Every structure is written in structure tokens, then in C-alpha cells.
Amino acid sequence: MSLTCVALASPSILVENAPHVDGSERVRSDQWHLNYLRAQDAHTLNRGKGVVVAVPDTGVDPHIDLRDNLLSGLDIIPGGRGDGKKDNNGHGTCMAGLIAAHGRASKIGALGIAPEAKILPIFDTPANGFGEPDDLANSIDYAMRNDVDIISISAASSPTEKLQRAISAARAADIVIVAGVGNTPRDSRVSYPASAEGVLAVGGIDRSGKHAKVSVTGPELDLVAPAVDIYCTSINGRYRKGTGTSDATAIVAGAAALVRSKYPYLPAAEVVHRLTATAVDKGPPGRDDEYGYGVIDLVAALTADVPPLGFEGATATPPGGATSAAAQPAGADGDGGAAVRGWVTLGVIVATGGGFLVWRRRRRADDPPPRISR
């Protein structure tokens, strides 16, 4: 089975009557997910500086709202320009923009969740959206060689042996791997690599905060984010509106970039734990197959006092306990053990998550914010 792009995105949109005919003056207000997730408040705390996110996809066009954050990448397959910066589809450019578009002054243009993070573009999927699993594996290997912090995979694939090895190696290299669960009706269960152990599996919600009908459900689902009518950067300087778990995946990858930037010594497992621990619970209390642990909360993920996973055994301390030294922000004082990002894989979540659930309660969006880390 071939690798397939996860999004159900519409063609790029052109706003004919806007002062800028490319839609640049309107798109920021169309990006409803920014207000829903309180991105402006989150950006007063962190903007993703110092973090590199790999985007293996259809390539990334150097859109004016994104190009300052675009590194020179790689073409895994023929047809590009050699550096990952050619996109004949728009999907990869959209994903990169949702993560790290910097926009322009006066709220012109699209804005990403982590507008100071860098994007490593990797062209591994042709314009028709159907690539090969082993090309994705090669993309992941390339991302590891270039010391990325996060890999955002908005694709569904067959779990070939080579791809499984690449995912395992990336986890061992302390990289946060974020992947979309897939879209109905094409996908009927959580797709690979979202279904792989240690991968942060992302589903979607609609504008009302409810489960998006397009989003696959299942026991592997970890988090949800906006996935309906998502506006983002596209090719030829235009913008695109899409619906699908691809968009939610990129948004969560941006959230992970904010956390990795503020807490640079946190292992990948702790980054994921911070995102799931601070999520706004939806559906039945606790984790469920429609919402996972809940909707990402950017501000809480950057400020909450989150007990660590795995450092003191399987049983986590209660919310009122001392802040982990490993979770101190950049520049904070801490003991020597917190000075290095450990080689802790995301699999720690599976091994120790039960202890965390002992104290986790149902947290709604209107609850008081979690206690701030000192």
C-alpha cells in the first residue's frame, strides 16, 4: 500500500476582491483556530525560537508568509529543485505554514502556531498525494541526521519494515513524532505511523470544539486540534482552506515546538506528556477514543506545573507537588540531571501513563488555569 496524504483539502483559494488579491489581508481573520487556541496569548510566552520541525510531504513552497523560517531541505524523490522547496500540490506548504508561518506586519498574511520555529522541508510525496512508505522512511532518516526536534507527518502509510525502523530510530533519537490518525471514509481506523507506539497521534475537532466527523477514532488517539475549515499558506503566494487531520497534526506539531523551545532540556516523552497533561478534556472523563486526552491548550502547555513521567517511578506526584527540574524553562536554575535532554523515548508514556491518570481530573476550558511553574 502506498503512502497517502491525510488531508481532505480543497484547492487553493484566491480572494478576488480583497485589497491584496492573494487574500493576505483577510486570511489572518479566517484562521479561526488561532483565536480558539489562544495563540496570541501563547505567543507572549514563547514563539518557537530555536526549534526545527521536519515536514516530509509534497515539498514546501517559499511563500512570503513562511520563507524566512524555511531551511534548505532535501528532495527524496525526483521532480523537485533539490532542496525540498518546490511544491506542486500545496499540502506540504500548508502544513509548514500551520506550524511556522511568520506572516507580515499589521496582521497581514497567515500565522503559524510557532512563528519563530524553523521548517526543514522534505519532498517525498508527488503532486498526486500518493507516495511510497520507504520514501517517508528515508525522509525520517534525513531528519534525524539533521538533528531536528520534531517530525510532523500528515500522512497515512503501510508499516513497511524500513519505515518501522525509521520511526523507532527517531524515537530513540529523542525526536517528537507527530502524526495524523487519518480521515473517514477512506480510513476506518488509526493509520500508521500514528498507530505506532510512542508517536503522538492527532485527531480533529470542528469549530464548535466537537469531534470532527472526518477524524478517525480509536484507542491510539492522543490529542485533538482544529481540523475543519483551516486556512493556511499554499503555492504561488496563495492560501488554502482544508479539512482533515493533516491540519490538526501540523497545529499540534507547532504546539510541540512551543514547548520544546520554552523547555529545551525536556526529553521528547516529557514534551508529549506536557501536551496531554494540560489538554482540555472532552467526551467521557479521562482519555477516550474520540478526543484522546483532549484538545491542546497552548497556554497551559507553556505554564502548567506538570509532574514528570518516569523520573520518580511509575506513580506521578499530585498536581500540587514540586515542579520537576527537568521541566524548568530555558535559563532557569536546576540540578545537573536536568541539564541534558535525556535519551528518553516516547514509549515512556505507555509504560508510566497509568500513574499519571491516578491524579488527572477532568479539565474543561473554563476551569482556572493550572498552577504556573516557577
C-alpha positions in Angstrom: 0.0 0.0 0.0 1.3 3.4 -0.9 1.9 6.4 1.4 -1.1 8.8 1.2 -1.6 12.4 2.3 -4.0 12.6 5.1 -5.8 15.9 4.4 -9.1 16.4 2.5 -8.0 19.9 1.4 -9.8 22.0 -1.1 -7.9 23.7 -4.0 -6.0 26.9 -3.2 -8.4 29.8 -2.8 -8.0 33.2 -4.4 -9.8 36.2 -2.9 -10.6 38.4 -5.9 -12.0 41.4 -4.1 -9.5 41.8 -1.3 -7.1 44.8 -1.2 -4.4 42.2 -1.8 -5.8 39.9 -4.4 -4.0 37.0 -2.9 -6.1 37.2 0.2 -3.2 38.2 2.5 -5.3 40.9 4.3 -8.1 38.6 5.1 -6.5 35.2 5.8 -5.5 36.0 9.4 -9.1 36.6 10.5 -10.1 33.5 8.6 -7.7 31.4 10.7 -10.3 30.8 13.4 -8.1 28.2 15.1 -5.7 30.9 16.3 -8.4 32.5 18.5 -9.8 29.2 19.5 -6.4 28.1 20.8 -5.5 31.5 22.3 -2.4 31.6 20.1 -1.9 35.3 20.7 -1.6 34.7 24.4 0.7 31.8 23.9 3.0 33.9 21.7 3.6 36.3 24.6 5.1 33.3 26.4 7.0 31.6 23.5 7.2 31.7 19.7 9.2 28.5 19.0 12.7 30.0 18.5 15.5 27.5 18.3 13.3 24.6 17.3 13.5 22.8 13.9 10.4 20.9 12.6 10.8 18.5 9.7 7.9 18.3 7.3 8.1 15.3 5.0 5.4 16.0 2.4 4.8 17.3 -1.1 7.6 19.9 -0.6 7.2 23.4 0.8 6.9 26.5 -1.4 8.8 29.6 -0.2 5.6 31.5 0.5 6.1 35.1 1.5 4.5 34.4 4.9 6.8 31.5 5.6 10.1 31.8 3.7 12.1 33.4 6.5 11.6 30.2 8.6 12.3 27.8 5.7 15.6 26.0 5.8 17.2 24.2 2.9 16.0 20.6 2.9 16.1 17.7 0.5 14.3 16.0 -2.4 13.8 12.3 -1.7 12.1 11.7 -5.0 12.7 13.3 -8.4 10.8 16.3 -9.7 11.8 19.0 -7.2 14.6 21.5 -7.2 16.9 19.6 -4.8 16.2 21.4 -1.5 12.6 20.5 -0.7 11.4 24.0 -1.6 9.2 23.0 -4.6 5.5 22.1 -4.1 3.2 21.3 -6.9 0.3 20.3 -4.6 0.1 22.8 -1.8 -0.3 20.2 1.0 3.2 20.5 2.3 3.2 24.3 2.1 0.0 24.3 4.1 1.4 22.1 6.8 4.6 24.1 7.1 2.6 27.3 7.4 0.3 26.0 10.1 3.4 25.2 12.1 5.7 28.2 11.5 4.3 30.9 9.2 5.5 34.2 10.4 3.1 36.4 8.5 3.7 40.1 7.9 3.2 43.3 9.8 -0.2 44.6 10.7 -1.7 41.2 10.9 -1.2 40.6 7.2 -0.8 37.0 5.9 -1.0 33.7 7.6 0.4 32.9 11.1 1.6 29.6 12.4 1.4 28.2 15.9 5.2 28.6 16.4 6.1 31.6 14.2 9.8 31.6 15.1 10.4 27.8 14.6 12.3 26.6 11.5 11.0 24.2 8.9 13.1 21.5 7.3 11.2 20.8 4.1 11.5 17.3 2.6 9.9 16.4 -0.7 8.9 12.8 -0.6 5.3 12.8 -2.0 4.4 13.6 -5.6 1.7 16.1 -6.5 -1.0 13.4 -6.7 -0.6 12.8 -3.0 0.4 9.2 -3.3 4.0 8.4 -2.2 5.9 5.4 -1.0 6.4 4.3 2.6 10.1 3.8 2.2 10.4 7.3 0.9 8.9 8.5 4.1 11.4 6.3 5.9 14.2 8.0 4.0 12.8 11.4 5.0 12.8 10.4 8.7 16.4 9.2 8.4 17.4 12.5 6.8 15.6 14.5 9.5 17.5 12.6 12.2 20.8 13.3 10.5 20.0 16.9 10.6 19.1 17.0 14.3 15.5 18.1 14.1 13.5 18.4 17.2 10.1 17.4 15.8 8.8 15.5 12.8 5.3 16.3 11.6 3.8 13.5 9.5 0.5 14.4 7.9 0.2 11.1 6.1 -1.1 7.6 6.3 1.1 4.7 5.2 1.7 1.0 5.2 4.1 0.0 8.1 6.9 -1.4 6.0 9.9 -2.8 7.8 12.1 0.1 6.7 9.5 2.7 7.9 9.1 0.9 11.3 12.9 1.0 11.8 13.0 4.7 10.9 10.2 5.5 13.4 11.9 3.5 16.1 15.2 5.2 15.4 13.7 8.7 15.5 12.1 7.9 18.9 15.4 6.7 20.2 17.0 9.9 19.0 14.7 11.9 21.3 12.6 13.4 18.4 8.9 14.2 19.0 7.0 12.4 16.2 3.5 13.8 15.5 1.2 12.0 13.0 -2.4 12.3 11.9 -4.8 9.5 12.7 -6.5 9.6 9.3 -9.7 10.7 7.7 -13.0 8.9 7.1 -14.3 7.4 4.9 -11.0 6.5 3.4 -9.5 5.4 6.7 -11.5 3.2 9.1 -9.0 3.0 12.0 -6.0 4.9 13.2 -3.4 4.8 10.5 0.3 4.2 10.6 2.5 5.8 11.8 0.0 7.5 14.1 -0.8 4.0 15.5 2.9 3.2 16.3 3.9 3.1 19.9 5.4 6.4 21.0 4.0 8.5 18.2 1.8 11.4 19.2 -1.5 10.5 17.3 -3.6 13.5 16.4 -7.3 13.7 15.6 -9.6 16.6 14.8 -12.4 18.9 16.2 -14.7 21.3 14.4 -15.4 25.0 15.0 -17.6 24.2 18.0 -15.0 22.1 19.6 -16.7 18.8 19.0 -15.4 15.7 17.3 -14.8 16.4 13.6 -16.8 13.8 11.5 -13.8 13.5 9.2 -11.5 12.4 12.0 -10.8 8.7 12.6 -11.3 7.4 16.2 -9.5 4.7 18.1 -7.6 3.6 21.2 -4.3 5.0 19.8 -5.6 8.6 19.6 -3.7 11.0 22.0 -4.8 14.6 21.3 -7.2 16.6 19.1 -6.9 20.0 17.5 -8.9 22.1 15.0 -9.3 20.2 11.7 -12.3 21.9 9.8 -12.1 24.9 7.5 -8.4 25.5 8.3 -6.8 28.4 6.3 -3.1 28.2 5.6 -0.4 29.0 3.1 -0.4 27.5 -0.3 1.6 27.6 -3.5 2.1 30.6 -5.8 1.6 33.0 -2.9 -2.0 31.9 -2.4 -3.9 30.5 0.5 -5.7 27.3 1.0 -8.7 26.1 3.1 -8.6 22.4 4.1 -10.4 19.9 6.3 -8.7 16.9 7.7 -6.4 15.5 10.4 -3.4 16.7 8.4 -4.2 20.2 9.6 -4.7 19.2 13.2 -1.4 17.3 13.1 0.6 20.4 11.9 -1.1 22.5 14.6 -0.1 20.1 17.3 3.5 19.9 15.9 3.5 23.7 16.3 2.4 23.3 19.9 5.2 20.8 20.5 7.6 23.4 19.0 6.5 26.0 21.5 7.0 23.5 24.4 10.4 22.4 23.1 11.5 26.0 22.8 10.5 27.0 26.3 11.7 23.8 27.9 14.8 22.9 25.8 16.0 20.2 28.2 12.8 18.2 28.3 13.0 14.8 26.6 10.5 14.1 23.9 8.4 11.9 26.2 8.1 14.8 28.6 7.1 17.2 25.8 4.3 14.9 24.8 3.3 14.4 28.4 3.1 18.1 28.9 0.7 18.4 25.9 -1.5 15.6 27.0 -1.5 16.5 30.7 -2.7 20.1 30.0 -5.2 19.2 27.3 -8.9 20.2 27.9 -10.8 17.0 28.4 -13.7 16.3 26.1 -16.2 13.4 26.0 -16.2 10.9 28.9 -13.9 11.8 31.7 -10.3 10.9 31.0 -8.9 9.5 27.8 -11.4 8.3 25.2 -11.3 7.2 21.5 -12.8 10.4 20.0 -10.8 13.0 21.8 -7.8 11.2 23.3 -6.7 13.2 26.3 -8.5 16.3 24.9 -7.9 19.5 23.0 -4.5 21.0 23.1 -4.2 24.1 25.3 -1.2 26.2 24.2 -1.1 28.5 27.2 -1.5 25.7 29.8 1.2 23.6 28.0 3.6 26.5 28.4 2.7 27.4 32.0 1.3 24.4 33.9 3.2 22.7 36.8 3.2 19.2 35.3 4.7 16.4 37.3 7.2 14.4 35.3 6.9 11.0 33.8 9.4 8.3 34.5 11.9 10.2 36.7 10.5 9.1 40.1 9.0 5.7 39.0 5.6 4.9 37.6 3.5 6.9 40.1 3.4 10.6 39.3 3.2 13.2 42.0 -0.1 15.1 42.5 -0.7 18.4 40.8 0.3 20.4 43.9 3.7 18.7 44.1 7.1 20.3 43.4 7.9 21.3 39.8 10.2 19.0 38.1 13.7 20.3 37.5 13.5 18.8 34.0 10.5 21.0 33.2 12.2 24.3 34.1 12.1 26.8 31.3 15.2 27.9 29.4 17.5 29.9 31.7 16.0 28.6 34.9 18.2 27.1 37.6 18.0 23.4 38.1 20.1 20.4 39.2 22.6 18.7 36.9 20.2 16.0 35.9 18.0 18.5 34.2 20.8 20.0 32.1 20.7 17.4 29.4 17.8 16.2 27.3 17.9 12.5 28.1 17.6 9.7 25.6 14.1 9.0 26.8 11.7 7.7 24.1 8.1 8.4 23.8 7.4 4.8 24.8 7.8 6.0 28.4 4.3 7.4 28.1 2.9 3.9 27.6 4.9 2.4 30.4 4.2 5.1 33.1 1.0 6.7 31.9 -1.1 4.8 34.5 0.5 6.7 37.3 -0.4 10.0 35.8 -4.0 9.0 35.4 -4.2 8.5 39.2 -4.5 12.2 39.8 -5.6 13.6 36.5 -9.1 15.0 36.7 -11.4 16.3 34.0 -10.3 19.8 33.0 -12.6 22.0 31.0 -11.8 25.1 29.0 -13.5 27.3 31.6 -11.5 25.8 34.5 -8.9 28.0 36.2 -5.5 27.7 34.5 -3.1 25.1 36.0 -0.6 26.4 38.6 2.3 28.2 37.0 5.7 26.6 37.0 8.2 28.7 39.0 
